[in-house]
Amino acid sequence: MEPATHRIDLVVVGAGIIGALAVWRALQDGLTVRWYDPDPANGATYAAAGMIAPTFEAAFGEHDLMRLNVESARLWPTLVKELEHETRVDIGFRRAGSLTVAFDSGDLEEARRLHALHREWNLDSEMLSAAEVRERLPLAGAHVSGGLWAENDHQINPREVSLALIGAIARHGTHVEKKRVAALLVTDENSEQAGVNNHQVGEEDQRVEGKRQRVEGVILEGGVSIHADRVLIAAGWQSSSLVADLSGIDIPTRPVKGEVVRLNYNSVPWLDTEFTVRGLVQGRPIYIVPRSDGEIVVGATTYEREDDRQATAGGIFTLLRDARAVIPGLDEAEITEVTARARPGSPDNLPLIGSVADGTLMVATGHYRHGILLAAVTSHLIQCMLRGEKLPDYAESCSPSRFTQLEDPDARYPLSVE
Ligand SMILES: Cc1cc2nc3c(=O)[nH]c(=O)nc-3n(C[C@H](O)[C@H](O)[C@H](O)COP(=O)(O)OP(=O)(O)OC[C@H]3O[C@@H](n4cnc5c(N)ncnc54)[C@H](O)[C@@H]3O)c2cc1C
């Protein structure tokens, strides 16, 4: 192993939208940061459509997530101002609302149920007749049974956000280093007292019960140790592997593959709609996100699969079939890109944001299908953590400690038969 380098305040692992915002917040507070990612801005953030849609993303059984989404959507306009001021880049924030088109009568029934859920949770949506849908969307296909309008669901361009931030951060002298973090550097109190110092997580003795562990930095692929007061993991679905052998800390992220198709409507300008169009097509959700530069993002498939980055014919066929059921004119748009990436899934669809290991390890990951929407609130929570401030009550639901292993595994299933 090479000798350790000099000490720094913070190491950030991952340069997707979450890592980039973390570094930016840390630099604002005058911290010295080292930042690592072997493939910056090319994870889930690269694929994302960028919907900031707290209303249409509200789902049955996800009340805590809805509260977090709403809080983040509230913070986004201020963040946009800050980011555009700092980066001098238009990050594609469109405040135009969103329309959900219900295809058949079953889809209309689903739209009605969602509308009832919105009312119960004080989210602003409006039921529309088929004629009202056509008024807002003259491009709609022949088959429309009704729809829903959400005034507060907007969009941003995630690629612009992450690339603009990486550029602005570099101009301030901090560069994302294209290296993989292989492991955390951990010290536990027992071994410290016994005179044993830093060692790589994964060694057997880390699993001994009752140890208080502190993260002292990271070990890069190739063996270089980087010592830091604190480490922040924002490595998307790969975050789990970095803490896999740390006793008492579980960050159970997993890859959930998704595909999107990018189209260009510049040659068919009449395809432009100001707002995002979503569809419920015979029970399948679809979205069509138009950007001001002529791009349309059509998404997204969802598979419990690894991040193989391969778009499938079947997946893309399904997306285009359902999108053209909503807007048939999409047939004429040029296909510019198909993309497959993995969302950072968590067991309860809520992110993991908080500090562990005596505050030496911070995590901001597991944002699943809402990492762009949740980026604003996440950046606020990261700022609180960096400043040692108590996190607001609404952040309790995303505490990383909620997945910490119980010491007695049998205590998890008290109904077991004798
Ligand atoms: C098809 C699709 C559509 C989506 N649409 C939306 C949407 O419309 N709205 C929305 O809110 N969300 C959407 N999402 C979800 C959103 O993209 C993610 O939740 C969000 O991008 C997560 O950001 P992140 O920075 O945590 O992860 P990522 O963007 O995946 O970044 C993680 C980074 O960590 C790096 N990394 C991993 N391991 C290591 C390591 N050991 N060392 C160093 N670096 C490492 C990776 O290289 C990567 O660059 C979508 C996702 C997909 C896949």
The ligand as an SDF file (V2000), in Angstrom:
LIG
                    3D

 53 58  0  0  0  0  0  0  0  0999 V2000
  -34.3470    5.8120  -16.7970 C   0  0  0  0  0  0  0  0  0  0  0  0
  -34.3630    6.6880  -15.5610 C   0  0  0  0  0  0  0  0  0  0  0  0
  -35.2030    7.8000  -15.5050 C   0  0  0  0  0  0  0  0  0  0  0  0
  -35.2460    8.5970  -14.3540 C   0  0  0  0  0  0  0  0  0  0  0  0
  -36.0550    9.7000  -14.3180 N   0  0  0  0  0  0  0  0  0  0  0  0
  -36.1150   10.4600  -13.1980 C   0  0  0  0  0  0  0  0  0  0  0  0
  -36.9290   11.6230  -13.1500 C   0  0  0  0  0  0  0  0  0  0  0  0
  -37.5710   12.0000  -14.1280 O   0  0  0  0  0  0  0  0  0  0  0  0
  -36.9860   12.3240  -11.9720 N   0  0  0  0  0  0  0  0  0  0  0  0
  -36.2820   11.9500  -10.8690 C   0  0  0  0  0  0  0  0  0  0  0  0
  -36.3990   12.6000   -9.8420 O   0  0  0  0  0  0  0  0  0  0  0  0
  -35.4620   10.8680  -10.9050 N   0  0  0  0  0  0  0  0  0  0  0  0
  -35.3690   10.1200  -12.0330 C   0  0  0  0  0  0  0  0  0  0  0  0
  -34.5660    9.0250  -12.0660 N   0  0  0  0  0  0  0  0  0  0  0  0
  -33.8320    8.6460  -10.8580 C   0  0  0  0  0  0  0  0  0  0  0  0
  -32.5520    9.4690  -10.7440 C   0  0  0  0  0  0  0  0  0  0  0  0
  -31.8760    9.4540  -11.9690 O   0  0  0  0  0  0  0  0  0  0  0  0
  -31.6350    8.9230   -9.6470 C   0  0  0  0  0  0  0  0  0  0  0  0
  -32.3400    8.7210   -8.4400 O   0  0  0  0  0  0  0  0  0  0  0  0
  -30.4890    9.9130   -9.3850 C   0  0  0  0  0  0  0  0  0  0  0  0
  -29.8530   10.2490  -10.5940 O   0  0  0  0  0  0  0  0  0  0  0  0
  -29.4870    9.3430   -8.4020 C   0  0  0  0  0  0  0  0  0  0  0  0
  -28.3790   10.2060   -8.3820 O   0  0  0  0  0  0  0  0  0  0  0  0
  -27.0160    9.7640   -7.6840 P   0  0  0  0  0  0  0  0  0  0  0  0
  -26.0780   10.9030   -7.8030 O   0  0  0  0  0  0  0  0  0  0  0  0
  -27.3390    9.2320   -6.3260 O   0  0  0  0  0  0  0  0  0  0  0  0
  -26.5610    8.4800   -8.5180 O   0  0  0  0  0  0  0  0  0  0  0  0
  -25.8220    8.3650   -9.9210 P   0  0  0  0  0  0  0  0  0  0  0  0
  -26.2410    9.4120  -10.8730 O   0  0  0  0  0  0  0  0  0  0  0  0
  -25.9870    6.9370  -10.3370 O   0  0  0  0  0  0  0  0  0  0  0  0
  -24.3080    8.6500   -9.5560 O   0  0  0  0  0  0  0  0  0  0  0  0
  -23.5590    7.7750   -8.7520 C   0  0  0  0  0  0  0  0  0  0  0  0
  -22.1050    7.9070   -9.1790 C   0  0  0  0  0  0  0  0  0  0  0  0
  -21.3090    7.1810   -8.2370 O   0  0  0  0  0  0  0  0  0  0  0  0
  -20.2180    6.6360   -8.9430 C   0  0  0  0  0  0  0  0  0  0  0  0
  -19.6580    5.5380   -8.1680 N   0  0  0  0  0  0  0  0  0  0  0  0
  -20.2070    4.3270   -7.9040 C   0  0  0  0  0  0  0  0  0  0  0  0
  -19.3790    3.5900   -7.1500 N   0  0  0  0  0  0  0  0  0  0  0  0
  -18.2630    4.3370   -6.9330 C   0  0  0  0  0  0  0  0  0  0  0  0
  -17.0420    4.1170   -6.2420 C   0  0  0  0  0  0  0  0  0  0  0  0
  -16.8140    2.9630   -5.6010 N   0  0  0  0  0  0  0  0  0  0  0  0
  -16.1110    5.1000   -6.2380 N   0  0  0  0  0  0  0  0  0  0  0  0
  -16.3410    6.2830   -6.8530 C   0  0  0  0  0  0  0  0  0  0  0  0
  -17.4920    6.5580   -7.5270 N   0  0  0  0  0  0  0  0  0  0  0  0
  -18.4350    5.5890   -7.5720 C   0  0  0  0  0  0  0  0  0  0  0  0
  -20.8120    6.1930  -10.2780 C   0  0  0  0  0  0  0  0  0  0  0  0
  -19.8030    6.0870  -11.2830 O   0  0  0  0  0  0  0  0  0  0  0  0
  -21.8150    7.3110  -10.5480 C   0  0  0  0  0  0  0  0  0  0  0  0
  -21.2840    8.3170  -11.3950 O   0  0  0  0  0  0  0  0  0  0  0  0
  -34.4490    8.2500  -13.2230 C   0  0  0  0  0  0  0  0  0  0  0  0
  -33.5690    7.1760  -13.3040 C   0  0  0  0  0  0  0  0  0  0  0  0
  -33.5080    6.3930  -14.4650 C   0  0  0  0  0  0  0  0  0  0  0  0
  -32.5290    5.2460  -14.5360 C   0  0  0  0  0  0  0  0  0  0  0  0
  1  2  1  0
  2  3  1  0
  2 52  2  0
  3  4  2  0
  4  5  1  0
  4 50  1  0
  5  6  2  0
  6  7  1  0
  6 13  1  0
  7  8  2  0
  7  9  1  0
  9 10  1  0
 10 11  2  0
 10 12  1  0
 12 13  2  0
 13 14  1  0
 14 15  1  0
 14 50  1  0
 15 16  1  0
 16 17  1  0
 16 18  1  0
 18 19  1  0
 18 20  1  0
 20 21  1  0
 20 22  1  0
 22 23  1  0
 23 24  1  0
 24 25  2  0
 24 26  1  0
 24 27  1  0
 27 28  1  0
 28 29  2  0
 28 30  1  0
 28 31  1  0
 31 32  1  0
 32 33  1  0
 33 34  1  0
 33 48  1  0
 34 35  1  0
 35 36  1  0
 35 46  1  0
 36 37  1  0
 36 45  1  0
 37 38  2  0
 38 39  1  0
 39 40  1  0
 39 45  2  0
 40 41  1  0
 40 42  2  0
 42 43  1  0
 43 44  2  0
 44 45  1  0
 46 47  1  0
 46 48  1  0
 48 49  1  0
 50 51  2  0
 51 52  1  0
 52 53  1  0
M  END
$$$$
